[in-house]
Amino acid sequence: MSGQTVGVVLVSHSAAVAASVAELAVGLSGGGEAVAVRPAGGMPDGGLGTSAELIAAAVRSAESGAGVAVLVDLGSAVLTVKALLEDGELPDSARLVDAPFVEGAVAAVVTAGAGADLAAVVAAAEEAYTYRKV
């Protein structure tokens, strides 16, 4: 392993939600700074929405050379990340992950913290769809 870990970016329409899910995922993974987890929530003025600029900055900040898993909460967040990927405004190593936001974030951070590669981090987050609660 190169010492680089997969980064995780959490895109929400709300800055508070993105930050809270990031805090939860880091806390449940054992904390520490092993994984770059970056929230990208809301608009630059603090309002609700998704900001291409905030997302791109978060992805750049989380990229250490091992890739970045990008998890999103709702529809326009998906569209914004897809547009950034298609326009080449995100690194080639960034991956939009089809996963539940909270459970997927925890799985991604835990897996990245264990030193897994991007494919394994994405798979772990996507597998969170199968978690049963009852």
C-alpha positions in Angstrom: 0.0 0.0 0.0 1.3 3.4 -0.9 0.1 5.2 2.3 -2.5 7.0 0.3 -6.2 6.4 1.2 -9.3 6.8 -0.7 -11.1 10.1 0.1 -14.8 10.4 0.7 -16.9 13.4 -0.2 -20.5 13.7 1.1 -22.7 15.9 -1.0 -26.0 17.1 0.6 -28.4 19.9 0.0 -27.7 21.0 3.5 -24.3 22.0 5.0 -25.5 20.8 8.4 -26.5 17.3 7.1 -23.3 16.9 5.1 -21.1 17.9 8.1 -23.1 15.7 10.5 -22.9 12.6 8.4 -19.2 13.2 8.0 -18.8 13.5 11.7 -20.8 10.3 12.3 -18.9 8.3 9.7 -15.5 9.4 11.1 -16.7 8.8 14.7 -18.0 5.3 13.9 -14.9 4.4 12.0 -12.7 5.0 15.0 -12.0 8.7 14.3 -8.6 9.9 13.4 -7.4 11.5 10.3 -6.6 8.4 8.3 -9.3 9.2 5.7 -10.0 12.6 4.1 -13.8 12.9 4.6 -15.1 16.2 3.2 -18.6 17.5 3.5 -19.9 19.5 0.5 -23.3 20.7 1.6 -25.6 23.6 0.7 -24.8 26.7 -1.2 -21.9 29.1 -0.5 -24.3 31.6 1.1 -25.4 28.9 3.6 -28.7 28.2 1.9 -30.1 24.9 0.8 -29.0 23.5 -2.6 -25.9 22.0 -4.3 -22.9 24.0 -5.3 -20.6 22.8 -8.1 -17.9 24.9 -6.7 -18.1 23.5 -3.1 -18.3 19.9 -4.5 -15.3 20.4 -6.8 -13.2 22.0 -3.9 -14.2 19.1 -1.6 -13.2 16.5 -4.1 -9.8 18.2 -4.8 -9.2 18.4 -1.1 -10.0 14.7 -0.5 -7.9 13.4 -3.3 -4.5 11.9 -2.2 -3.8 9.8 -5.2 -6.0 6.8 -4.3 -9.3 8.2 -5.6 -12.4 9.8 -4.1 -15.8 8.2 -3.5 -18.5 10.8 -3.8 -21.8 10.0 -2.0 -24.9 12.2 -2.6 -28.2 12.7 -0.8 -30.9 13.6 -3.4 -31.6 14.2 -7.1 -30.0 17.5 -8.0 -26.9 16.5 -6.0 -26.6 13.5 -8.4 -27.1 15.7 -11.4 -24.5 18.2 -10.2 -21.9 15.6 -9.6 -22.6 13.9 -12.9 -22.2 17.2 -14.7 -18.9 17.9 -13.0 -17.6 14.4 -14.0 -18.8 14.8 -17.6 -17.3 18.3 -17.9 -13.9 17.0 -16.6 -14.1 19.3 -13.6 -13.4 16.5 -11.1 -10.3 14.2 -11.1 -10.6 11.1 -13.2 -10.3 9.1 -10.0 -13.5 10.5 -8.6 -16.5 8.1 -8.5 -20.1 8.9 -8.0 -21.4 6.1 -5.7 -24.9 4.8 -5.8 -25.4 4.1 -2.1 -27.6 5.2 0.8 -26.2 8.4 2.2 -25.7 7.6 5.9 -25.0 3.9 5.8 -23.0 4.2 2.6 -20.9 7.0 4.1 -20.0 4.9 7.2 -19.2 1.8 5.1 -17.0 3.9 2.7 -15.1 5.6 5.5 -14.5 2.4 7.4 -13.4 0.5 4.3 -11.1 3.4 3.2 -9.6 3.5 6.7 -8.7 -0.1 6.4 -6.6 0.7 3.4 -8.9 -0.6 0.7 -8.7 0.6 -2.9 -11.4 2.7 -4.6 -13.2 -0.2 -6.1 -13.6 -1.9 -2.6 -14.7 1.4 -1.0 -17.3 1.9 -3.7 -18.5 -1.7 -3.3 -18.8 -1.4 0.4 -20.8 1.7 0.2 -23.1 0.2 -2.5 -23.6 -2.9 -0.4 -25.1 -0.7 2.3 -28.4 -1.0 0.3 -28.7 -4.5 1.5 -28.5 -3.7 5.2 -31.7 -4.7 6.9 -33.1 -2.9 9.9 -35.8 -5.3 10.9 
